[in-house]
Amino acid sequence: MLYLSGMRGGALGSLPIEAVDMGAREIRQWPLLGVKTKFRRSAVTYLLEIPELMTVVAEWDAFVRAQLPSTAMWFTPIVSQLGQQRLSADPPGENRNVAISRRLRKLFGAAELPYRSPHKFRHGHAVYGLQHARDMADYKAVSMNLMHTNLNVTDGIYAPLASDEVRRRIGQLSRHSVSDVSIDDELVAFLRGMSDADLATALIILAERLAT
C-alpha cells in the first residue's frame, strides 16, 4: 500500500477504512477523517495500477472491511488475547507510524532483505511515476499524487534518486535520431521558461521523454 499510494507512514497509520476506495483506486487523505498528512493538507490521491501489488492490497482491504467498522484503521493491529487473535478497532496511538517501521523491520528480517523505511516506499512510488511519465501532464499528476505544492518540490526531492537511471538513458541518447523525438508543446514551453539553475532538473525530464 505504501508503494502503490506514495503515502507517508503517518498517513497510512491513521487511515480509516472509509478513506479507501479500491474500486476507484482512491485514497482520501483527509484530515477531516483523521488522516495525518503533512501540514494537514487534504487531497484525494490514487493508487498505481501494478496488478501484483493491487492483488495483495485488495485482499487485505476485503479482509479488514469484512470484520471492522468503516471508522477503524485500514492498517489495524492484530491483538492477541487469551490465545485468540482479532483485529483491533481501536483508534491509532500517537506512535502508530513507529509501529509500522518496527513491523517492516521484522518483515525485512524474516525475508533476509536489507531494511527499507516506510518513506523509502514513497520514494519508490515517486521514482516509478517519474520514470513512466510520458509528458508534462503525467509529470504533474505524479507531483499532485504526492501532495506536493508544485513541481519544483517533486524535482528537488525525487528526481536525484533516479540519477543512475538518467545516466543510463543519457548514454543512449545518441541512438535516437532527431526524427525519433517528439516533445509536446507544453514541455517545450516549460523548458524555455526555466532558469539556468533549473536546467539540470529539466534534463531528467528530457531524458525520460527522449528514451520513450
PAGU-169226 format. One record per residue (C-alpha): residue in three letters; residue number from 1; x, y, z negated. Coordinates in nm, 4 decimals, decimal comma. Example, Ala and Ser with C-alpha at 12.3 -4.5 7.8 and 13.67 -1.06 7.14 Angstrom:
% PAGU-169226
+-----+-----+----------+----------+----------+
|  aa |   i |        X |        Y |        Z |
+-----+-----+----------+----------+----------+
| ALA |   1 |   1,2300 |  -0,4500 |  -0,7800 |
| SER |   2 |   1,3670 |  -0,1060 |  -0,7140 |
+-----+-----+----------+----------+----------+
END
This chain:
% PAGU-169226
+-----+-----+----------+----------+----------+
|  aa |   i |        X |        Y |        Z |
+-----+-----+----------+----------+----------+
| MET |   1 |   0,0000 |   0,0000 |   0,0000 |
| LEU |   2 |   0,2860 |   0,2371 |  -0,0787 |
| TYR |   3 |   0,4396 |   0,1803 |   0,2646 |
| LEU |   4 |   0,1129 |   0,1962 |   0,4582 |
| SER |   5 |  -0,0124 |   0,5087 |   0,2847 |
| GLY |   6 |   0,3042 |   0,7047 |   0,2110 |
| MET |   7 |   0,1572 |   0,7880 |  -0,1307 |
| ARG |   8 |   0,3735 |   0,8804 |  -0,4252 |
| GLY |   9 |   0,3843 |   0,6310 |  -0,7120 |
| GLY |  10 |   0,1865 |   0,8636 |  -0,9387 |
| ALA |  11 |  -0,0944 |   0,8850 |  -0,6834 |
| LEU |  12 |  -0,1138 |   0,5071 |  -0,6439 |
| GLY |  13 |  -0,1170 |   0,4564 |  -1,0195 |
| SER |  14 |  -0,4113 |   0,6938 |  -1,0647 |
| LEU |  15 |  -0,6059 |   0,5970 |  -0,7514 |
| PRO |  16 |  -0,9611 |   0,4763 |  -0,8243 |
| ILE |  17 |  -1,1207 |   0,2071 |  -0,6111 |
| GLU |  18 |  -1,3764 |   0,4585 |  -0,4843 |
| ALA |  19 |  -1,0941 |   0,6605 |  -0,3271 |
| VAL |  20 |  -1,0032 |   0,3733 |  -0,0910 |
| ASP |  21 |  -1,1949 |   0,3017 |   0,2307 |
| MET |  22 |  -1,0258 |   0,0114 |   0,4057 |
| GLY |  23 |  -1,2728 |   0,0157 |   0,6959 |
| ALA |  24 |  -1,1779 |   0,3712 |   0,7880 |
| ARG |  25 |  -0,8170 |   0,3284 |   0,6646 |
| GLU |  26 |  -0,8809 |   0,6326 |   0,4458 |
| ILE |  27 |  -0,7272 |   0,7255 |   0,1126 |
| ARG |  28 |  -0,8979 |   1,0125 |  -0,0679 |
| GLN |  29 |  -0,6113 |   1,1671 |  -0,2596 |
| TRP |  30 |  -0,8404 |   1,3983 |  -0,4528 |
| PRO |  31 |  -0,7524 |   1,5312 |  -0,7988 |
| LEU |  32 |  -1,1301 |   1,5585 |  -0,8399 |
| LEU |  33 |  -1,1311 |   1,1762 |  -0,8535 |
| GLY |  34 |  -0,8393 |   1,1725 |  -1,0961 |
| VAL |  35 |  -0,5662 |   1,1111 |  -0,8371 |
| LYS |  36 |  -0,2379 |   1,2651 |  -0,9489 |
| THR |  37 |  -0,0923 |   1,4454 |  -0,6490 |
| LYS |  38 |   0,1979 |   1,6879 |  -0,6264 |
| PHE |  39 |   0,0829 |   2,0417 |  -0,7085 |
| ARG |  40 |  -0,2711 |   1,8966 |  -0,7365 |
| ARG |  41 |  -0,3102 |   1,9081 |  -0,3593 |
| SER |  42 |  -0,6215 |   1,7405 |  -0,2194 |
| ALA |  43 |  -0,6334 |   1,5557 |   0,1132 |
| VAL |  44 |  -0,7714 |   1,2558 |   0,2968 |
| THR |  45 |  -0,4774 |   1,0521 |   0,4230 |
| TYR |  46 |  -0,4658 |   0,7418 |   0,6388 |
| LEU |  47 |  -0,3008 |   0,4005 |   0,6425 |
| LEU |  48 |  -0,0595 |   0,2905 |   0,9126 |
| GLU |  49 |  -0,2016 |   0,0128 |   1,1285 |
| ILE |  50 |   0,0522 |  -0,2612 |   1,0630 |
| PRO |  51 |  -0,1537 |  -0,5849 |   1,0700 |
| GLU |  52 |   0,0742 |  -0,7955 |   0,8464 |
| LEU |  53 |   0,0643 |  -0,5366 |   0,5694 |
| MET |  54 |  -0,3001 |  -0,4432 |   0,6210 |
| THR |  55 |  -0,3985 |  -0,8072 |   0,5625 |
| VAL |  56 |  -0,2279 |  -0,8139 |   0,2217 |
| VAL |  57 |  -0,3715 |  -0,4778 |   0,1178 |
| ALA |  58 |  -0,7224 |  -0,5721 |   0,2334 |
| GLU |  59 |  -0,7096 |  -0,8971 |   0,0334 |
| TRP |  60 |  -0,6157 |  -0,7114 |  -0,2848 |
| ASP |  61 |  -0,8813 |  -0,4465 |  -0,2155 |
| ALA |  62 |  -1,1521 |  -0,7128 |  -0,1851 |
| PHE |  63 |  -1,0216 |  -0,8884 |  -0,4973 |
| VAL |  64 |  -1,0375 |  -0,5852 |  -0,7288 |
| ARG |  65 |  -1,3539 |  -0,4425 |  -0,5710 |
| ALA |  66 |  -1,5448 |  -0,7633 |  -0,6460 |
| GLN |  67 |  -1,4549 |  -0,7556 |  -1,0159 |
| LEU |  68 |  -1,4319 |  -0,3916 |  -1,1197 |
| PRO |  69 |  -1,6441 |  -0,0759 |  -1,1061 |
| SER |  70 |  -1,5575 |   0,1802 |  -0,8396 |
| THR |  71 |  -1,4101 |   0,4114 |  -1,1033 |
| ALA |  72 |  -1,1499 |   0,1548 |  -1,2104 |
| MET |  73 |  -0,7969 |   0,1802 |  -1,0773 |
| TRP |  74 |  -0,7172 |   0,0240 |  -0,7411 |
| PHE |  75 |  -0,3769 |  -0,0767 |  -0,8749 |
| THR |  76 |  -0,5027 |  -0,2144 |  -1,2013 |
| PRO |  77 |  -0,3042 |  -0,4163 |  -1,4538 |
| ILE |  78 |  -0,3809 |  -0,7787 |  -1,5301 |
| VAL |  79 |  -0,4374 |  -0,8208 |  -1,9026 |
| SER |  80 |  -0,3617 |  -1,1488 |  -2,0817 |
| GLN |  81 |  -0,5806 |  -1,2134 |  -2,3861 |
| LEU |  82 |  -0,6415 |  -1,5371 |  -2,5761 |
| GLY |  83 |  -0,4821 |  -1,7377 |  -2,2981 |
| GLN |  84 |  -0,7004 |  -1,5830 |  -2,0300 |
| GLN |  85 |  -0,6228 |  -1,3219 |  -1,7670 |
| ARG |  86 |  -0,8517 |  -1,0457 |  -1,6494 |
| LEU |  87 |  -0,8319 |  -0,7234 |  -1,4540 |
| SER |  88 |  -0,8365 |  -0,4133 |  -1,6699 |
| ALA |  89 |  -1,0949 |  -0,1433 |  -1,6053 |
| ASP |  90 |  -0,9232 |   0,0949 |  -1,8469 |
| PRO |  91 |  -0,8083 |   0,4363 |  -1,7225 |
| PRO |  92 |  -0,4365 |   0,4640 |  -1,6419 |
| GLY |  93 |  -0,1937 |   0,5789 |  -1,9051 |
| GLU |  94 |   0,0415 |   0,8717 |  -1,8588 |
| ASN |  95 |   0,3237 |   0,6374 |  -1,7620 |
| ARG |  96 |   0,1442 |   0,4194 |  -1,5066 |
| ASN |  97 |   0,3948 |   0,5244 |  -1,2385 |
| VAL |  98 |   0,6764 |   0,3972 |  -1,4633 |
| ALA |  99 |   0,4928 |   0,0656 |  -1,4961 |
| ILE | 100 |   0,4736 |   0,0423 |  -1,1161 |
| SER | 101 |   0,8509 |   0,0888 |  -1,0947 |
| ARG | 102 |   0,9105 |  -0,1825 |  -1,3555 |
| ARG | 103 |   0,6877 |  -0,4289 |  -1,1760 |
| LEU | 104 |   0,8539 |  -0,3561 |  -0,8443 |
| ARG | 105 |   1,1899 |  -0,4197 |  -1,0056 |
| LYS | 106 |   1,0664 |  -0,7621 |  -1,1230 |
| LEU | 107 |   0,9299 |  -0,8449 |  -0,7777 |
| PHE | 108 |   1,2540 |  -0,7492 |  -0,6046 |
| GLY | 109 |   1,4450 |  -0,9517 |  -0,8596 |
| ALA | 110 |   1,2255 |  -1,2565 |  -0,8011 |
| ALA | 111 |   1,2787 |  -1,2220 |  -0,4261 |
| GLU | 112 |   1,6549 |  -1,1701 |  -0,4802 |
| LEU | 113 |   1,6454 |  -0,8388 |  -0,2957 |
| PRO | 114 |   1,8005 |  -0,5026 |  -0,3880 |
| TYR | 115 |   1,5585 |  -0,2862 |  -0,5847 |
| ARG | 116 |   1,3700 |  -0,0117 |  -0,4000 |
| SER | 117 |   1,1774 |   0,2512 |  -0,5942 |
| PRO | 118 |   0,8158 |   0,3432 |  -0,5093 |
| HIS | 119 |   0,9414 |   0,6608 |  -0,3417 |
| LYS | 120 |   1,1551 |   0,4545 |  -0,1026 |
| PHE | 121 |   0,8327 |   0,3141 |   0,0410 |
| ARG | 122 |   0,7167 |   0,6719 |   0,1021 |
| HIS | 123 |   1,0453 |   0,7328 |   0,2837 |
| GLY | 124 |   0,9804 |   0,4204 |   0,4890 |
| HIS | 125 |   0,6316 |   0,5414 |   0,5813 |
| ALA | 126 |   0,7718 |   0,8775 |   0,6914 |
| VAL | 127 |   1,0585 |   0,7387 |   0,8984 |
| TYR | 128 |   0,8302 |   0,4798 |   1,0609 |
| GLY | 129 |   0,5883 |   0,7545 |   1,1584 |
| LEU | 130 |   0,8578 |   0,9891 |   1,2900 |
| GLN | 131 |   1,0221 |   0,7147 |   1,4938 |
| HIS | 132 |   0,6904 |   0,6210 |   1,6552 |
| ALA | 133 |   0,5746 |   0,9789 |   1,7193 |
| ARG | 134 |   0,5234 |   1,0409 |   2,0918 |
| ASP | 135 |   0,4596 |   1,4157 |   2,0881 |
| MET | 136 |   0,4198 |   1,7120 |   1,8568 |
| ALA | 137 |   0,0602 |   1,6157 |   1,7741 |
| ASP | 138 |   0,1866 |   1,2832 |   1,6345 |
| TYR | 139 |   0,4679 |   1,4597 |   1,4519 |
| LYS | 140 |   0,2224 |   1,6988 |   1,2884 |
| ALA | 141 |  -0,0044 |   1,4082 |   1,1944 |
| VAL | 142 |   0,2810 |   1,2359 |   1,0078 |
| SER | 143 |   0,3579 |   1,5598 |   0,8240 |
| MET | 144 |  -0,0072 |   1,6096 |   0,7271 |
| ASN | 145 |  -0,0411 |   1,2479 |   0,6140 |
| LEU | 146 |   0,2497 |   1,3067 |   0,3757 |
| MET | 147 |   0,0566 |   1,6099 |   0,2454 |
| HIS | 148 |   0,3404 |   1,8454 |   0,3353 |
| THR | 149 |   0,2651 |   2,2151 |   0,3667 |
| ASN | 150 |   0,4484 |   2,2466 |   0,7006 |
| LEU | 151 |   0,6733 |   2,0648 |   0,9459 |
| ASN | 152 |   0,9907 |   2,2149 |   0,8017 |
| VAL | 153 |   0,9331 |   2,0215 |   0,4787 |
| THR | 154 |   0,8990 |   1,6959 |   0,6728 |
| ASP | 155 |   1,2080 |   1,7702 |   0,8805 |
| GLY | 156 |   1,4195 |   1,8727 |   0,5854 |
| ILE | 157 |   1,3439 |   1,5692 |   0,3699 |
| TYR | 158 |   1,2840 |   1,2765 |   0,6019 |
| ALA | 159 |   1,4470 |   1,3390 |   0,9377 |
| PRO | 160 |   1,8010 |   1,2951 |   0,7945 |
| LEU | 161 |   1,7024 |   0,9472 |   0,6755 |
| ALA | 162 |   1,6827 |   0,8417 |   1,0398 |
| SER | 163 |   2,0370 |   0,9590 |   1,1190 |
| ASP | 164 |   2,1620 |   0,6127 |   1,2162 |
| GLU | 165 |   1,8673 |   0,5703 |   1,4498 |
| VAL | 166 |   1,9301 |   0,9136 |   1,6002 |
| ARG | 167 |   2,2980 |   0,8271 |   1,6550 |
| ARG | 168 |   2,1986 |   0,5113 |   1,8411 |
| ARG | 169 |   1,9413 |   0,6856 |   2,0552 |
| ILE | 170 |   2,1627 |   0,9839 |   2,1353 |
| GLY | 171 |   2,4177 |   0,7343 |   2,2628 |
| GLN | 172 |   2,1537 |   0,6017 |   2,5035 |
| LEU | 173 |   2,0505 |   0,9378 |   2,6494 |
| SER | 174 |   2,2958 |   0,9166 |   2,9378 |
| ARG | 175 |   2,0997 |   0,6163 |   3,0671 |
| HIS | 176 |   1,7977 |   0,8374 |   3,1375 |
| SER | 177 |   1,7687 |   1,0473 |   3,4497 |
| VAL | 178 |   1,6020 |   1,3884 |   3,4349 |
| SER | 179 |   1,3028 |   1,2492 |   3,6228 |
| ASP | 180 |   1,2538 |   0,9908 |   3,3478 |
| VAL | 181 |   1,1959 |   1,2587 |   3,0852 |
| SER | 182 |   0,8556 |   1,4166 |   3,0399 |
| ILE | 183 |   0,8294 |   1,6587 |   2,7477 |
| ASP | 184 |   0,4877 |   1,8094 |   2,6777 |
| ASP | 185 |   0,4368 |   2,1863 |   2,6932 |
| GLU | 186 |   0,3667 |   2,2143 |   2,3207 |
| LEU | 187 |   0,7008 |   2,0604 |   2,2352 |
| VAL | 188 |   0,8812 |   2,2900 |   2,4801 |
| ALA | 189 |   0,7150 |   2,5958 |   2,3268 |
| PHE | 190 |   0,8044 |   2,4741 |   1,9787 |
| LEU | 191 |   1,1717 |   2,4272 |   2,0681 |
| ARG | 192 |   1,2017 |   2,7647 |   2,2370 |
| GLY | 193 |   1,0680 |   2,9357 |   1,9277 |
| MET | 194 |   1,3163 |   2,7740 |   1,6919 |
| SER | 195 |   1,6149 |   2,9469 |   1,5383 |
| ASP | 196 |   1,9695 |   2,8212 |   1,5941 |
| ALA | 197 |   1,9720 |   2,6868 |   1,2381 |
| ASP | 198 |   1,6750 |   2,4615 |   1,3159 |
| LEU | 199 |   1,8062 |   2,3217 |   1,6441 |
| ALA | 200 |   1,9827 |   2,0339 |   1,4683 |
| THR | 201 |   1,6460 |   1,9177 |   1,3385 |
| ALA | 202 |   1,4928 |   1,9651 |   1,6838 |
| LEU | 203 |   1,7476 |   1,7197 |   1,8251 |
| ILE | 204 |   1,5867 |   1,4458 |   1,6215 |
| ILE | 205 |   1,2511 |   1,5170 |   1,7847 |
| LEU | 206 |   1,4127 |   1,5376 |   2,1301 |
| ALA | 207 |   1,5980 |   1,2109 |   2,0781 |
| GLU | 208 |   1,2770 |   1,0328 |   1,9864 |
| ARG | 209 |   1,0948 |   1,1808 |   2,2866 |
| LEU | 210 |   1,3679 |   1,1019 |   2,5370 |
| ALA | 211 |   1,4121 |   0,7487 |   2,4084 |
| THR | 212 |   1,0449 |   0,6698 |   2,4628 |
+-----+-----+----------+----------+----------+
END
